[in-house]
Amino acid sequence: MTRGKGTAGPRGKHDREGFTEMVAQAAESLVRNEGFRGLGMRRLAAAIGYAPNSIYNAVGDLDQVILRINARTFQRLYATLQKAIDPQKPAGDNALALADAYLVFVAADPRVWSLVFEHVAAPDVPFPDWYSEALAEAVGLVDQVLTPLLPDSIERRQAVATLWAGLHGLASLSTSNKLGVLVPDSPRVLARMLVGRFLGDAQAAT
């Protein structure tokens, strides 16, 4: 859906972009407080004081609302990861710092973060540009850090996906209090082992 800055929002109180942002913030708050199941179009409309049709007309259906939440999450993740990078340090140190920052980010807002993985988009429907751009920014930082260690772009793309999947698994088990069933170690220790061993093996294989 195209965002038109000059288009008036419902009741003329907001432009379309402002209304969309208000909807996304309210939806994010519902998920943060009650989880994915707490998010519904009627509850969201009540939270912002508008009719559901106003949200449908300006933002889209619930899938679009969820994508807006997730795009906001990726933007916050990007800012968090960016702060963790020190240009003066070796790539390996920055990779470990990104792993630390990622775990802290997820632990601070687990319900909102889990929405990225809980929500299944309709098949064969491309993501909106604004969503793809938000995701690409966050992933791009990881790609940037790994470039000196993995110069091949295809291998690096696979490494980013592999490490993200592994870290997500650790974070999910940790936030659901299930990691302790497997091992007594902290998620940070395991995440650093995962990243360190993976990158060490990747470098040895080149």
N, C-alpha and C positions, 0 to 999 in steps of 0.2 A: 504494500500500500504506500502510495506516495505521500510524503509529508508536505503539506502546504502551509508555509508560515503565514501567509496572508489570509487564510481561510478562517472565518469565524467559527468558534466551537459552539457546542450546545448552549442555548440561552444567551449567546453573545458574550459570556463572561470570560471566555478563554479563546485564544486562537487554537487551531487544531493541534499544533505542537504542544502548547501548554496543557490542553486537555488530555492529550495522550500521556504526557509525563505525569499528570495527576492520577490518571487511571493506573499507570504502571507502579507508582509509589504506593497507592492504596492496595493494589493486588499483592505487591511484595510484602507489605505489612501483614496481610491476611495469612500468607504462606508462612511467614516468619513466626507468627503467633500460634497457628493452628495446623500447619502442614498443608500439603497439596490438597487434601480432601476438604480443607476449609475454604478453598477457592471456588466460587461459583458466580455466575454472572449476576444473579439477583442480589446476592450478598455484597458483591463488589459495587453494584449500582447504589445499594442502600448506604454503603460506606462513604460514597462521595456525594450523595444527595441528588442523584440523577436517575432517570429511567433507564432500564437496560438497553432500550433502543438507541439511546444517545451513545452508548459505548459501541454497540454494533455498527452504527453509522460512521462514527469518527475513528474508531480503532480497529474494529473487526470482531470476529468471534473469540471464544475463549482461547483457542490455539494462538491467535495473534497476540492476545494479552500475555500469555505465557512466554511467547517469544520476546515480548518487550521486557518482561522481568529478567529473562535470561541474558538479554543484551546488556541490561544494566549491571548484571552480575559480572559479565565478562569485562565491562569497563572498570568496575571496581577491582577485579582481579588484575587487570593490566596495571593499574596504578600501584597496587600492592607489590607486584613482581618487579616493576620498574624501580621502586625504591630499594629493592633487595640487591640490585646489580651494582657492583663497584667496578668501574672501568679500569681501575688500577690493579685489580686482582686477576689471577689466572682464570681461564675459562672453567676449569674444574671446580674451583672454589665458588664461582658464581652459580654453577649448576647445583651445587649443594645448597647454596643460599636460596635458590629458587624453590628447591624442594622444601626447605624449612618454611619459607614464606607461604607456600601453597597449603601446607598442613595447618598453619596458624589461621589462614584465611577460611578454610573449610570448617575448622573447629569453632570459629567465631560466629558462623552463620550456616549451620548444617542443613536446615530445612530449605532455605532459599537455594543453596548450592545444589542440593539433591534434585531440585526441580529440573536442572539441566539434563539429568539422566533419567528421571522418572517420566518426563513428558515425551511421548512418542509422536512425532509429527506425521501427518498424513503422507503415505508413500507417494513418490513421484512428484511431490510438490516442492519446488525449489524454495530455499530460504530467501527472505527479503534481503536486499542489499545491505540495509542498515544492520541486520543481524550478522550476516557474513563478515562485514567489516569489523564489528565488535569482537567476534571470535578470532578473526585473523590477527588483530592487534595483539591479543593475549598470547596466541600461539607464536606470533612473530618474534616476541621477546625471547622465548625459549629457543627458537630456531637461531636467533642471533647469537645467543650464548654458546650454543653447540657448534656453530660454524667452524671455529678453529680446531675443534676436536674431531668433527665429522665433515670434511669438506665436500663429500659427495651429497648432492641435494636430495636424491632419492633415499639414500641410507639415512640421512638426517631427518627427513619427513617420517620415515618408519620409526626412528628412534624417539622422536617427539611423541608419536602416538603410543608407542610401547611404554615409555616412562610415564606419560599421563595416565594410561590405563592402570599401571602398577601403583602409582601414587594415589589414584582415586580409590583403588581397592583398599589400600592401607587406611586412607582417611575414612572411608565408609565403615570399615570394621571398627575403627577407633571410636567414631562418633556414635555408633550403635552399641558400644560397650561389648563388642564381640571379639576384639583383637586379643584381649587378655585370656580368652579361652584357648587360644593357640600358643601364645608366647607371653612371657612376662615383660618383654622389652617394650620400650616406648615407641610410638609410631615414628618419632624423629630418628631414633637409632636405626630402625629398619629402613626408613626412607633413604637415609644417607648410605646405608649398605647397598640398597638397590641401585641408586644412582652411581655411586662410586664403582661398584663391581661392573655394572653395565657399561659405563664409559671406559673403564679399564680394559674390559674384554673387547670392546669395539675398536679401541686404539690398537690393541695387540693383533687384531685380525686384519688391520690395514697394512 
